Every structure is written in C-alpha cells, then in structure tokens.
Amino acid sequence: MSRLRQLIPACFARPLAVAGLVAATAAAAPAVAADERLQLVATTGMIADVLREVGGDRVEVRGLMGPGVDPHLYRQTRTDVTAMTRADAVFWNGLYLEAQLESFLERLGQRQPVIAVGEAVPAEARLADEEYPDQPDPHVWMDPGRWRYAVEAMRDALTELAPAHAEGFAERAEAYLEELEALDAYAREVLASVPEEARVLVTAHDAFGYFGDAYGFEVLGIQGYSTESEAGLARIESLVRMLVEREIGALFVETSVSDRNVRALVEGAAARGHEVRIGGELYSDAMGPEGSYEGTWLGMLDHNVSQIALALGGEVPEGGRLGRLGHLEERP
C-alpha cells in the first residue's frame, strides 16, 4: 500500500466508477481514429495540466482559464463555446466551482462527453459548510489525497475515449501519481515544522479547506467557498479581532482574488496596535504563468507549501523540494 493511501481515511479508498461520470454522454462521442489526437477542453489550469501529463502526445488540450482567472466568476466567450462544441470531450471540476458555466455545460453534456472530475471525489470525503451541507467545497485539488481521484477519473475517461492508447494513459497516470505522493510526503514534512500554535491560515476566500484538513491547519477565509459571496463588515471586524487576540502574524493573498479584503484586515489590526504582514501570494483557483513550475499543479502546491511554512515560522530546505530532489536545473 502506498504511503498516500495510508495517510488518507479509509473512506477515500474505494474503486472509482468513472463510467458513472461519462456513461450518459460517451455514447454521443464521435469515433476517434487510433492515429488522431483527442481534442480536449479543460475549464481550469489544474485540470488541463493533468490531462496533458496523462494524455501525453495523444491529446491536444485547450485550457479556458489562465493565470489569475477566477473560475467562480468566469463566463464563456464565443470562442470558448466554439472550442467546447467541437471538442471530443470537455473536462470541468464541477461541485459548483464554475458557477457561471454550469447550465451551459449541462446542456452540452446531452450531446457529447462532459466530465466533472471533482465529482469523482467520494461524497463522504468532501467538505461542506455546516449551514449548507448540500453545497460541497469544490477546491478538491488542494489535497493530494482527494485530487488523486480526479487524476484517476481523467485517466479512465481518456481510456474510454481512446481505448487503443489505454496502456500509455495508464503508465503516464501511474508516474504522475507517484509524483503526487512524493509531493504529499514532502509537504507533510515541511508543514510539520510550523509551530502548532501558528498553524492558522487566513486567506482571501475559503479555498484552502482541504489543504488544512490534510495538513492540520485551521483555515479562515474572508469570503466563503465562492468569490461571488461578499465579506460583510461584521466578518471583517470578527477576523480583525481574532488576529489581535491570537497574535497571528501573517495572512495571505491569492493570485486570482482581489487583495482588498486582506489589506482591510492588515489595516484593521494595525489600528488596534497589532502588526500583521502579508505572508505571501498563494495559488488557489488558478495556477502560475504558463511554462513556469508554478504553472503546473505540482508546482502550485509546492509553492503554496513553501510560502505558508516560511511565513508561519516553519523551515523549508534550501532550494525547496526541487533542490531536495537534486534536479532543480531540470525544471523551468
């Protein structure tokens, strides 16, 4: 049994029935010749990255949302609609992440494969607000243990779409999952160096719940799961009071969310005589620049681990994870 499987609850370790995700639409998929590349569309960069890694040279992937784009607010353009309707399959997160695209994707799914990879995570392994138990947290890529299910869903969907290349998909997926496990082990080691009393993660919106659940951090988002929600004055005041009372020294901005509310917390704490600093910029709903290490799912999570650990008093090896692996020069 892999170390990652030992680390996550037993309720995660059940067979993934990807057929249930695609069965309703796969019958409408056009036949793809063995020598043709699958033309795929992915909503988020995280999904696009995995499809490219697992699909290799058998796929061409168009990602709709680039660096800094907020998927909660994103609306499809005419170009997007054309790309999605012509694709062999469309992959999205689901769980109400792409709220503005949902009705379009549901209609599109009646005529071609549309796969919600986030919904491959077992229902009992999803987090939800106690006040809204029927609205799960969609940010499943923040925990390698849950994201594994999405990777497996993409592998199985590609196999169903192009069975002639099943062996290649399986091999690349296995290699990717091994990297995922290695990153998870590294993250546990580094984040364990943060003093227990400092393991509080305050961010622009509540995107780090799965991260906190996996690595033992209390997570406080100024906004809720979706950036559509507005942070009221009472919420800001409550968080300022908490920062002061608990002497929290750092909070974080996100690349895809306005830093206005985060800076309001900094100013509010300062007005009460408590200095709190911006501990760094984290990747939440979007990855880093295309072609960079942070422009991959592995890279974005690695970056977040380092930023959080350093800002909250932990220790990060010189050169970070890549330096530890001894092949920093091989990465962009």
N, C-alpha and C positions, 0 to 999 in steps of 0.2 A: 504494500500500500504506500502511495506517495506521501510525502510529508504534508503536502497541502490537504490531502484527503483526511489525514489525521487531525489537522488543525480545525477544520470546519465541522459544524454539527452534523450528526448522523442524518438529520432530515434532509441535508443537501444531497446526500449520496444515493440517489435513485436514478434509474435509467431515464435518459432524456428522450421523450417521444416527439421528435421534431416533425414527424409525419402529421401530427395534430396541428402544427403551425402552418403547414403548406398544403395539406391534402385538399382543402377547399378550393385552392387556386391553381395547384400544379397541373391539373388536367387541362387548363386553358393555355399552358405554356407551349410556345411553338417548339418544334423539334430542333435541337441544336446539333449540327454535324460534329463528328468527333474532332475534326481539324479546325473548327471555328472557336473563337474565344467567346466566352459568355460576356454579354454586355450588361453590366450591373450598375445600379444606382443605390447609394447609401445616403441616408439623411445626415448623420453626424460623422465627424472625422474619425472617431473611435471605431465605429463600425466599418468604415471604408478601409482603415488601416488593417484590421483583422482580415477582411476579405482579400486584400492584396497579398498578405502574408500566406494565407491558407490556399488561395486560388493560384498564386504564382503566375506563370506565363499563360495560364488557361483562362484568365479573366482580364477584362478592362473595367475599371471601377471609376465611376464619377461620384464624387462627394458633393453634396449640395451645400453644406455649411462649413466654411473655412475657419481659420483662426479668429477668435474674438466674436464669433457669431453666437447669439443666444437662441438655442433651439425652442425654448418656450414661446418665443415671440415670432419666430421665423414664418413667413408666408411664401408660398411657392410663386415663382415668376413664370412667365410664359415659356421661357427656355427650360425651366425645371419640368414643367408639365410635358413638354415635348420629349425630354430625355426619359422621364419615367414611363410614359406611354409606349415608347419604343424599346425599352429595356427588356431583357429576358427575365429579370426579376428585380424587385425593389426591396431593400432591407431598411428597416427602421427600428427604433428602440421600443416604441410603444409605452405602455404604462402612463400615458398622458404626458410624455415628455414633449413631443412635437404637437402641442395642442392645436395649433392653427392648421396643421396639415391632416389632422386625423380624419375628418369627414371625406376629404379627397382620397386619401389612401384606402379607406374602407370601400369606397366606390370602385377604385381601381382594382382592388383585390377580388372583385367579382369577375374580372376578365383576364387577370394574369397573376403570377406569383408575387405576393407582397408578404414579407416575413417580419414579424415583430420579435426581434431576437431577445429583447429584455424580458419578454413574457415566457422565455424558456426557464427563467429562474423559478423554482417551485414556489407556489403561493405562500407556503408556510415559512419560506426563507426571506420573504420580502418584508421590509419595514413599512410602517404606516403611522400617521398621526393618530393618537388615541381618539381625538374628536372626529376624525374622518377615516375610519378603518377600511372603508371601501376604496380609498384613494392611495395606493401604494407609492412609496418613494421610487421615482423612476431611475435614480442615479446608480444603477447596479454596477457600472464599470469601475466604481471607486473601491470595490473589494475584489481582489483576485479570485476568492473562493466563489463568489456569485458570477463574476464575469466569465469564469470557466464554462458555465452553462451556455452563455451566449456564443462563445467560440465554438463549442460543440454543435450548437444549433446551426451556425453558419457552415461548418464543415458538412453536416448532414444535408442541408439544403443544397449546397453545391453538388454533392454526390447525387442527389435526386435529379438535379437539373442536367448534369453531365456525367452519367454513370461510367462512361468509358475512362474517365480520369479519376475514379474513386481512390485508387491506390496513392496517387500523388497528393490528393487532398488530405488523405489520412496521414501520410508521412509528414507533410508540412504542418498539419494541425498538431501532431504529437510533438514536433520540435518546438512549436510556438508555446504549447502548454508547459513544456519543460522550462522555457524561459520565464513564463508566468510564475511557476512555482519557485524558481530561483529568486525572482524579484520579491515575491512574498516573504521568503525566508530572510532576505536582506532587510526588508522593511521592518520586520519584527525585531530584528537585532538592533537596528538603528533607533527605532522609536522607543524601544525599551530603555534607552539611555536617557530619555527625558524624565526628569523627576516626577514622581506620581502626582504631586500637588500642582504641577504645571501642565498636566495633560488636559487642557481645556482649549478647544479650537473654536475661535469666534470668526465667522466669515460673513460675506455679503448676503448669501442666501443658503438655505438648508440643503446643500448639495453633498455634504460630507458625512451623512449619517451612516452609510455602510462602511466608510473608512473608519469612523470612530468605533463602530461595532466590531470591526475586525481587529483593530489595534489598541483598543482600550482607552479611547479618548472621549471626553464629554464634548459634544458638538452643539454650538449655539449659532444658528443662522439669524441674521437680522430679518430677512424675509423668509417665507415658507419654502416648500419644495419648488414652487414655480415663481419666477421673477414677475409674473403677472400680478402677484399679490403685493400690496403696498405695506411698507412698515410704518405703522402709526406712531404718533408722538409718545404714546404710553409704552410701546415696545422699546423705543429708543431710550426713554428715561429708565426703564427697568434694566436694560443692559448696561447703561452707564453706571447705575447704582451697583450692579453686580461686579463690574470691572473694578470699581473703587473698593468695595467691601472685601473682595477676594484678592485684591492686589495683582490682578492679571496684567502682565507687562507687554503683551503683544497680541495683535489681531491681524487678519489677512484680507487682502483684496483679491478679486478674481478677474481673470482676463476677459471674461465675457459678460461681466456685470459692472454697472456704474459703481464707482467708489464713493459716491456722495454720502450714503448712509454710514459707511465705515468711517469716513472722516468726521461725520457728525458725532460718532462715539468718541473719537480721539479728542475732539474739541470739548465735548461734554465732560469727559473725565478730567481734562486739564482745568476746566472751570471749577472743579471740586478739589483741585490740588493733587491729582493723581496723573502721572505721566504714563501713557500707553503709546507704543510705537507700532508702525506698520511692519509686521514681521516678514513681509514679502508678498509676492504675487503668485497665486496658485492657479492651476488649470483645473477648471471644474466641468463646464458644459462644452468646452471646446479645447482642442489641443494647441500646441505651439506652431510656429511658422513651418510651412511645407518644406521638407528637405532637412529640417533640423532634428536632433534627437528628441526634443520635446514635441515634435510633430508626429510622434508615434505614441501609441497607448503605453507601451513600456516606459518610454521617456517621460511622458507627462506625469505618470505616477511616481517614477523615480525622482523627478524634480520636486514634486509635492512633498515626498518623504523627507528629502534633504532640507527644504525650506522650513518645514514645520519643526523638524528636530533641532536645527540650528537656532531658530527664533525662540524656542521654548526651553533652551538650556541643555539640549542633548548633544551628542557627538556624532560627527559624520567622518568616515575615513577620508584621508587625503585623496583627492581625485574622485570621491564618491564611489558609487557602485561600479562604474566602469573602470575606475582606477584600481579597485579591488580585483576586478576580473583580469586586469593586465592587458586590456586591448582598447584603451581609451582612444588611441590614434586611429582605430579602425572605424570609429563611429563619426558621423557628421557632426 
